[in-house]
Amino acid sequence: MAEIIETVKSEKQSMEYRPSFFKAALAIVQKDLAAEFRSRELLSAMLVFSILVILIFNFALELDIKVRQSVTAGVLWTTFAFAGTLGLNRSMAVEKDRGCLDGLLLAPVDRSAIFFGKAISNLAFMLIVEAIVLPLYALLYNETRIFQPAFLGVILLGSIGYIAVGTLLSAMTVQTRTRDVLLPILLFPVAIPILLASVKASGGLLNNATFAEILSPLNLLIVYDVIFIAVAFMVFDFVVEE
Amino acid sequence: MIETKKLVKRFGLKTILRGLDFSVEPGEFVALLGPNGAGKTTFLRILASLSRPSMGSVKVAGYSRPNESAQVRAKLGVVSHLPLLYPDLTAEENLQFYARMYGIMNFGPRISKVLEMVGLEARRKDLVRTFSRGMQQRLAIGRAALHDPEVMLFDEPYTGLDQDASEMLDDVLRTVAAKGRTVVMTSHDLVRAENLATRFDILSRGIIAASVQQKELQKTNLLTFYKQALAD
């Protein structure tokens, strides 16, 4: 009899308290997308900022064909990095301001699911901005080679690594009073390997480099992506709990 | 239901909780009172597994922290002075999101029941940002009770509420407590606490300085007891 009671009790517990990792992460992604497509605060800020940066570079640089070839990767990654920081800050600030981060942390789910949910949302926002900025860049700079699949693949890999480390650091800095300033100060030095590898790989693709020449930064990019995701997975719980 | 032993919490060199012993029986409604900076919120955050104790043991509903923190969280519903709700989602969407985070299956009927309990059934499709502070706080209680927790923690739930909203919150709190749940509430509102709680603990300088049951308060009132406890 005691065994049956124990079984029923454990079944009840497993039914009530075990949201799956992926369902919880998916719930966060859907919530973030639904809230953002209603308010459009984060996306519009990232987009306007990106467009302004592209325009400023357009006016600031002497753009003959040679210069254009050499600056495209740098201009694009500078734009994505700054716009990404803006999005990361805002995405976590929304959680913090009304205590929603506590609401997430109170859920009986492995806290790395929260990291993955937030990281996927942030990545989605960054990719949306990139999808709008790239055609605009092509139009202003008369540069259509940025639409080659390999170039887009590098942008995806670079964005994944940048967002992985950015989401982790934004979860740390959002607890501080100077979060807006602190995030870029912490993020840029840590993300330098990713940004360098991304600029090298995408620049190489635009300058018709051989596969062997691109392989090295590409490998670096993949390794950093894996390292940053693994580190964030391991330390997120420690970072968010006081 | 809740048991802490020799709980210590330090932030840098500052010690907030100094070996706090605290226990709550199932079904009790404990009001945790104390001056600002006494450590009430810190203590509730440790119980809720939002903060890590520096030393000592914490047990909630038979589960220990930190090894069984997820199980502890599954047994807890937490309401703070912040609503923990997303302003750009509707009341229903907010509850749907939290239902998924708690792994509640077939959450539709449960959400309707909770919205009815907190009196927001008619506003279920409205964005939370259009709600008054009182309505947000009622919805916050609904969110916390959504997974039918055994223990509920309320951290200054009356902050920022006007008289009408506070009275409405009283009713919701009574409904929550009437279901046999164990409740721990911090508050500066002694009159409200006196009407709701079955036990009063005074937290001062990081320890429980005094404790009294509601029935033992017949001869004196809570304010006198509170002042005496802080003076000792």
HADDOCK unambig.tbl for C-alpha pairs under 7 A between the chains (distance, minus, plus):
assign (segid A and resid 16 and name CA) (segid B and resid 103 and name CA) 6.41 0.50 0.50
assign (segid A and resid 16 and name CA) (segid B and resid 104 and name CA) 6.13 0.50 0.50
assign (segid A and resid 17 and name CA) (segid B and resid 74 and name CA) 5.58 0.50 0.50
assign (segid A and resid 17 and name CA) (segid B and resid 102 and name CA) 6.38 0.50 0.50
assign (segid A and resid 17 and name CA) (segid B and resid 103 and name CA) 6.31 0.50 0.50
assign (segid A and resid 18 and name CA) (segid B and resid 103 and name CA) 5.86 0.50 0.50
assign (segid A and resid 19 and name CA) (segid B and resid 101 and name CA) 6.34 0.50 0.50
assign (segid A and resid 19 and name CA) (segid B and resid 102 and name CA) 5.69 0.50 0.50
assign (segid A and resid 19 and name CA) (segid B and resid 103 and name CA) 3.82 0.50 0.50
assign (segid A and resid 24 and name CA) (segid B and resid 100 and name CA) 6.53 0.50 0.50
assign (segid A and resid 24 and name CA) (segid B and resid 101 and name CA) 5.16 0.50 0.50
assign (segid A and resid 27 and name CA) (segid B and resid 97 and name CA) 6.32 0.50 0.50
assign (segid A and resid 27 and name CA) (segid B and resid 100 and name CA) 6.43 0.50 0.50
assign (segid A and resid 27 and name CA) (segid B and resid 101 and name CA) 6.87 0.50 0.50
assign (segid A and resid 31 and name CA) (segid B and resid 97 and name CA) 6.79 0.50 0.50
assign (segid A and resid 35 and name CA) (segid B and resid 88 and name CA) 5.22 0.50 0.50
assign (segid A and resid 35 and name CA) (segid B and resid 89 and name CA) 5.95 0.50 0.50
assign (segid A and resid 38 and name CA) (segid B and resid 88 and name CA) 6.64 0.50 0.50
assign (segid A and resid 39 and name CA) (segid B and resid 88 and name CA) 6.54 0.50 0.50
assign (segid A and resid 98 and name CA) (segid B and resid 82 and name CA) 5.69 0.50 0.50
assign (segid A and resid 98 and name CA) (segid B and resid 83 and name CA) 6.27 0.50 0.50
assign (segid A and resid 98 and name CA) (segid B and resid 84 and name CA) 5.49 0.50 0.50
assign (segid A and resid 98 and name CA) (segid B and resid 85 and name CA) 6.73 0.50 0.50
assign (segid A and resid 99 and name CA) (segid B and resid 82 and name CA) 5.69 0.50 0.50
assign (segid A and resid 99 and name CA) (segid B and resid 83 and name CA) 6.74 0.50 0.50
assign (segid A and resid 99 and name CA) (segid B and resid 84 and name CA) 4.68 0.50 0.50
assign (segid A and resid 100 and name CA) (segid B and resid 84 and name CA) 4.23 0.50 0.50
assign (segid A and resid 100 and name CA) (segid B and resid 85 and name CA) 6.00 0.50 0.50
assign (segid A and resid 103 and name CA) (segid B and resid 84 and name CA) 5.51 0.50 0.50
assign (segid A and resid 105 and name CA) (segid B and resid 50 and name CA) 6.92 0.50 0.50
assign (segid A and resid 106 and name CA) (segid B and resid 73 and name CA) 5.81 0.50 0.50
assign (segid A and resid 107 and name CA) (segid B and resid 73 and name CA) 6.33 0.50 0.50
assign (segid A and resid 107 and name CA) (segid B and resid 74 and name CA) 6.94 0.50 0.50
assign (segid A and resid 107 and name CA) (segid B and resid 101 and name CA) 5.89 0.50 0.50
assign (segid A and resid 107 and name CA) (segid B and resid 102 and name CA) 5.79 0.50 0.50
assign (segid A and resid 108 and name CA) (segid B and resid 70 and name CA) 4.51 0.50 0.50
assign (segid A and resid 108 and name CA) (segid B and resid 71 and name CA) 6.45 0.50 0.50
assign (segid A and resid 108 and name CA) (segid B and resid 73 and name CA) 5.19 0.50 0.50
assign (segid A and resid 108 and name CA) (segid B and resid 74 and name CA) 5.05 0.50 0.50
assign (segid A and resid 108 and name CA) (segid B and resid 102 and name CA) 6.23 0.50 0.50
assign (segid A and resid 109 and name CA) (segid B and resid 70 and name CA) 6.19 0.50 0.50
assign (segid A and resid 241 and name CA) (segid B and resid 50 and name CA) 5.56 0.50 0.50
assign (segid A and resid 241 and name CA) (segid B and resid 51 and name CA) 5.33 0.50 0.50
assign (segid A and resid 241 and name CA) (segid B and resid 52 and name CA) 6.61 0.50 0.50
assign (segid A and resid 242 and name CA) (segid B and resid 50 and name CA) 6.61 0.50 0.50
assign (segid A and resid 242 and name CA) (segid B and resid 51 and name CA) 4.52 0.50 0.50
assign (segid A and resid 242 and name CA) (segid B and resid 52 and name CA) 5.99 0.50 0.50
